[in-house]
Amino acid sequence: MTTTPLPTASTELPSLPESFRTVSVPGSGRPGDNVSRWRKFLAFAGPGFMVSVGYMDPGNWATDLAGGSRYGYALLWVVLASNLMAILLQTLCARLGLVTGKDLAQACRDFYKKPAALALWILCEIAIVACDLAEVIGSAVALNLLFGMPLLWGVLITGLDVLLILGLSKFGFRKLEAVVITLVATVAGCFLLEMILAKPEWGAVGLGLITPRLPDADALFIALGILGATVMPHNLYLHSSIVQTRAHDRSKDGITEAIRYNTLDTVIALGAAFFVNAAILVLAGAVFHTGGKAVEELGDAHALLKPLLGGAAATAFAVALLASGQSSTITGTLAGQIVMEGFLKIRVEPWLRRLITRGLALIPAVIMIVVTGGKNTVGLLIVSQVVLSLQLSFAIFPLVMFTSDRKRMGDFVNPIWLSVLAYIVCAVIASLNVKLLWDTAHDPAKTGAWGVPAFFATAIGMAAFSLYVVFVYKRKDEPASPYAPKPDVPIIEGNDH
């Protein structure tokens, strides 16, 4: 039986170089060491929870509240299916980063020709802005609910939380993870209280989890919003980078161990995220759908909770919303830095990159609030999450392709069954998005008479761009293989515990 050599480290700087291999792992990859498995797991644990906050951000709240208040527990199966897809794809991200030493953005830049890589970067930046828009609006609504602050002022104040992130990063990546895990625990604790007070019909909840159905045409739009809010594209880039913060052994045994513990970390963290997502939808189904009230505003949900479940439930809702917005801000800005550095090889100061990301989100948020007067916040957030869903295919197909290629992954290449399953997930997501675009283009109420021509014009434009990249554009100094062996680079070790 032959084995494929491990990919060697790249000579380029890693993503997030200030945090690269700064978290030490005791006894990593050393046979016969006396370090307990629990202690090793704790050393590896963290990246999964950093990623999980994106699965319970204000965008998730909007889609889950809309789904639960309109359809009761009928869309719970969408939350479960989305979470299982997310676990599968995030474990592949961890595998890519641990084996190749590259994050997904770097891998795309090295493999695709320059125009295609730039197109992928632009699409990812759009997704990051859409996600940050949800975080800005969600945090502003939370400030309004807790302190009566006008939404516009709340949006502007959220622009300052980037300074908080910058301050936290000075204490080391492990401390940043601790803050995020604390915020996640706060959100989970608040919804545990909500569940106790709401007293849902657990039999109906179980039926909603295992019965795939879409009650009407509008349910597909919300279902894709749930999917986009759960399997967030920029979180894939994030996870493939932050797993490299661990200073584990780079031998085959060390990488095998790192993959095993990071997979466990991912399953546990995203399992917690599933509880929060499901709890939001169950709460909306138990309280609002039963009362015949469709939630159009996050503020409405808060106002309705108070007379129905009491002041403690309403306050817990607002506190959890604020915690989710702030935790998502941390990971979203990190993802923005990773994407810019990975795709463009442009390294700017972290504070500048984070101000750029937040500034791009503040502009549409301010415009939307001024134009709508702060109304229909749930609708705005659902649209932002559908944008994320539409961008998903441009991240997940490259991810599965890279991790299924033995030349890039060596002995850690995906087994055939895993590649087949992953490609099925990719095909399902892409098909649902195409159907959504087609249905929307044929809806005169949403698009007017130009809907169908615009759909075909977009499709033709994308096809023409693809043909240009493949058959016309020639990149300079194209290497024989983007993952050809290169000399090892010095490893930056740290002792941040």
Long-range contacts (C-beta under 8 A, 24 or more apart in sequence): 3-410, 3-411, 4-406, 4-410, 4-411, 4-413, 5-410, 5-485, 6-99, 6-250, 6-252, 6-255, 6-410, 6-411, 6-412, 7-99, 7-100, 7-101, 7-408, 7-409, 7-410, 7-483, 7-485, 8-485, 8-486, 8-487, 8-488, 9-101, 9-250, 9-486, 9-488, 9-489, 9-491, 10-100, 10-101, 10-102, 10-106, 10-486, 10-489, 11-486, 11-487, 11-489, 12-106, 12-345, 13-347, 14-101, 14-241, 14-244, 15-103, 15-105, 15-106, 15-241, 15-244, 15-337, 15-338, 15-341, 15-342, 16-241, 16-242, 16-244, 16-245, 16-334, 16-337, 16-338, 16-341, 17-347, 17-492, 18-169, 18-350, 19-172, 19-173, 19-242, 19-245, 20-244, 20-245, 20-492, 21-244, 21-245, 21-246, 21-247, 21-491, 21-492, 21-493, 21-494, 22-172, 22-173, 22-174, 22-245, 22-247, 22-492, 22-494, 22-496, 23-173, 23-174, 23-245, 23-246, 23-247, 23-494, 23-496, 23-497, 24-247, 24-493, 24-494, 24-495, 24-496, 24-497, 25-246, 25-247, 25-248, 25-249, 25-258, 28-246, 28-247, 28-248, 28-249, 28-254, 28-257, 28-258, 29-248, 29-249, 29-250, 29-251, 29-253, 29-254, 29-255, 29-256, 29-257, 29-258, 30-249, 31-253, 40-257, 40-261, 41-261, 41-264, 41-265, 43-246, 44-246, 44-248, 44-258, 44-261, 44-262, 44-265, 45-261, 45-265, 45-268, 46-174, 46-177, 46-181, 46-245, 46-265, 47-94, 47-177, 47-239, 47-242, 47-243, 47-245, 47-262, 47-265, 47-266, 48-90, 48-239, 48-262, 48-265, 48-266, 48-267, 48-268, 48-269, 48-270, 49-177, 49-180, 49-181, 49-184, 49-265, 49-269, 49-272, 50-177, 50-180, 50-238, 50-239, 50-242, 50-330, 50-331, 50-334, 51-90, 51-235, 51-238, 51-239, 51-242, 51-266, 51-269, 51-270, 51-331, 52-184, 52-269, 52-270, 52-272, 52-273, 53-180, 53-183, 53-184, 53-273, 53-324, 53-327, 53-328, 53-330, 53-331, 54-131, 54-232, 54-234, 54-235, 54-238, 54-328, 54-331, 54-332, 55-83, 55-86, 55-229, 55-230, 55-232, 55-235, 55-270, 55-273, 55-274, 55-276, 55-277, 56-184, 56-187, 56-273, 56-276, 56-277, 56-324, 56-328, 57-131, 57-134, 57-135, 57-138, 57-229, 57-324, 57-325, 57-327, 57-328, 58-134, 58-135, 58-137, 58-138, 58-139, 58-141, 58-298, 58-321, 58-324, 58-325, 58-328, 58-381, 59-131, 59-134, 59-135, 59-138, 59-225, 59-228, 59-229, 59-381, 59-384, 59-385, 59-388, 60-226, 60-229, 60-230, 60-276, 60-277, 60-280, 60-324, 60-385, 61-138, 61-280, 61-298, 61-321, 61-324, 61-381, 62-134, 62-138, 62-225, 62-229, 62-298, 62-377, 62-378, 62-380, 62-381, 62-382, 62-385, 63-222, 63-225, 63-226, 63-229, 63-381, 63-382, 63-385, 64-226, 64-277, 64-280, 64-281, 64-284, 65-280, 65-281, 65-284, 65-288, 65-295, 65-298, 65-301, 65-378, 66-222, 66-225, 66-284, 66-294, 66-295, 66-378, 66-382, 67-219, 67-222, 67-223, 67-226, 67-281, 67-284, 68-280, 68-281, 68-282, 68-283, 68-284, 68-285, 68-288, 68-289, 69-284, 69-285, 69-288, 69-289, 69-293, 69-294, 69-295, 69-301, 70-218, 70-219, 70-222, 70-289, 70-294, 71-215, 71-219, 71-222, 71-285, 71-289, 72-204, 72-208, 72-285, 72-289, 72-290, 73-200, 73-204, 73-205, 73-207, 73-208, 73-209, 73-281, 73-282, 73-285, 74-208, 74-211, 74-213, 74-215, 74-219, 75-208, 75-214, 75-219, 75-222, 75-223, 75-226, 75-281, 76-205, 76-208, 76-209, 76-278, 76-281, 76-282, 77-208, 77-209, 77-210, 77-211, 77-212, 77-213, 78-223, 78-226, 78-227, 79-226, 79-230, 79-274, 79-277, 79-278, 79-281, 80-209, 80-274, 80-278, 81-212, 82-226, 82-227, 82-230, 82-231, 83-230, 83-270, 83-271, 83-273, 83-274, 83-277, 85-227, 85-230, 85-231, 85-425, 85-429, 86-230, 86-231, 86-270, 86-273, 87-266, 87-267, 87-270, 88-421, 88-422, 88-425, 89-231, 89-236, 89-396, 89-399, 89-422, 89-425, 90-235, 90-236, 90-239, 90-266, 90-270, 91-262, 91-263, 91-266, 91-267, 92-399, 92-400, 92-403, 92-414, 92-422, 93-236, 93-237, 93-239, 93-240, 93-243, 93-399, 94-239, 94-240, 94-243, 94-259, 94-262, 94-263, 94-266, 95-259, 95-403, 95-409, 95-412, 95-414, 96-240, 96-399, 96-402, 96-403, 96-409, 97-239, 97-240, 97-241, 97-242, 97-243, 97-244, 98-243, 98-244, 98-248, 98-255, 98-258, 98-259, 98-262, 99-255, 99-259, 99-409, 99-410, 99-412, 100-402, 100-408, 100-409, 100-483, 101-244, 102-240, 103-237, 103-240, 103-241, 103-244, 103-338, 103-342, 104-236, 104-237, 104-240, 104-342, 104-395, 104-398, 104-399, 104-402, 105-237, 105-241, 105-338, 105-339, 105-341, 105-342, 105-343, 106-342, 107-240, 107-398, 107-402, 107-408, 107-482, 108-342, 108-343, 108-398, 109-342, 109-343, 109-344, 109-345, 110-482, 110-483, 111-398, 111-402, 111-482, 112-398, 112-469, 113-469, 113-473, 113-475, 114-473, 114-475, 115-465, 115-468, 115-469, 115-473, 116-469, 117-343, 118-343, 119-465, 120-343, 120-394, 120-395, 120-398, 121-339, 121-340, 121-343, 121-344, 123-391, 123-394, 124-233, 124-234, 124-237, 124-339, 124-343, 124-391, 124-394, 124-395, 125-336, 125-339, 125-360, 126-387, 126-391, 127-232, 127-233, 127-234, 127-387, 127-388, 127-391, 128-234, 128-332, 128-335, 128-336, 128-339, 128-357, 129-357, 129-360, 129-361, 129-364, 130-384, 130-385, 130-387, 130-388, 131-232, 131-234, 131-328, 131-332, 131-384, 131-388, 132-329, 132-332, 132-333, 132-357, 132-358, 132-360, 132-361, 133-361, 133-364, 133-365, 133-380, 133-384, 134-229, 134-328, 134-381, 134-384, 134-385, 135-325, 135-328, 135-329, 135-332, 135-361, 136-325, 136-358, 136-361, 136-362, 136-365, 137-365, 137-368, 137-369, 137-377, 137-380, 137-381, 138-298, 138-321, 138-324, 138-325, 138-381, 139-321, 139-322, 139-325, 139-326, 139-329, 140-365, 140-369, 141-298, 141-299, 141-321, 141-377, 142-318, 142-319, 142-321, 142-322, 142-325, 143-322, 144-299, 145-298, 145-299, 145-302, 145-314, 145-317, 145-318, 145-321, 146-315, 146-318, 146-319, 146-322, 151-369, 151-374, 152-366, 152-369, 152-370, 152-374, 155-362, 155-365, 155-366, 155-369, 156-362, 156-366, 158-325, 158-329, 158-358, 158-362, 159-358, 159-359, 159-362, 161-326, 161-329, 162-329, 162-333, 162-351, 162-354, 162-355, 162-358, 163-351, 164-326, 165-329, 165-330, 165-333, 165-354, 166-350, 166-351, 166-354, 168-330, 169-350, 172-496, 173-242, 173-245, 173-496, 174-496, 174-497, 175-496, 176-330, 179-330, 180-327, 180-330, 180-331, 183-323, 183-324, 183-326, 183-327, 184-272, 184-323, 184-327, 186-319, 186-320, 186-323, 187-276, 187-320, 187-323, 187-324, 187-327, 188-272, 188-275, 188-276, 190-316, 190-317, 190-319, 190-320, 190-323, 191-275, 191-276, 191-279, 191-280, 191-283, 191-316, 191-320, 192-279, 193-312, 193-313, 193-316, 194-279, 194-283, 194-305, 194-309, 194-313, 194-316, 194-317, 195-279, 195-282, 195-283, 197-309, 197-310, 197-312, 197-313, 198-282, 198-283, 198-286, 198-287, 198-309, 198-313, 199-286, 200-282, 200-283, 200-285, 200-286, 201-286, 205-282, 205-285, 208-285, 209-278, 217-439, 220-432, 220-435, 220-436, 220-439, 221-382, 221-386, 221-436, 222-382, 223-432, 224-386, 224-389, 224-432, 224-433, 224-436, 225-382, 225-383, 225-385, 225-386, 225-389, 226-277, 226-385, 227-389, 227-392, 227-429, 227-432, 228-385, 228-386, 228-387, 228-388, 228-389, 228-390, 228-391, 228-392, 229-385, 229-388, 230-277, 231-389, 231-392, 231-396, 231-429, 232-388, 233-388, 233-391, 233-392, 233-394, 233-395, 233-396, 234-332, 234-335, 234-336, 234-339, 234-395, 235-331, 235-335, 236-395, 236-396, 236-399, 237-335, 237-338, 237-339, 237-342, 237-395, 238-331, 238-334, 238-335, 238-338, 239-266, 241-334, 241-338, 241-342, 242-334, 247-491, 247-493, 247-494, 250-491, 252-411, 255-412, 256-412, 259-412, 295-378, 296-375, 296-376, 296-378, 296-379, 297-375, 297-376, 297-377, 297-378, 298-377, 298-378, 298-381, 299-377, 329-358, 332-357, 333-357, 333-358, 386-436, 389-429, 389-432, 389-433, 389-436, 390-433, 390-436, 390-437, 392-429, 392-433, 393-426, 393-429, 393-430, 393-433, 396-422, 396-425, 396-426, 396-429, 397-426, 397-430, 400-426, 407-481, 407-483, 408-483
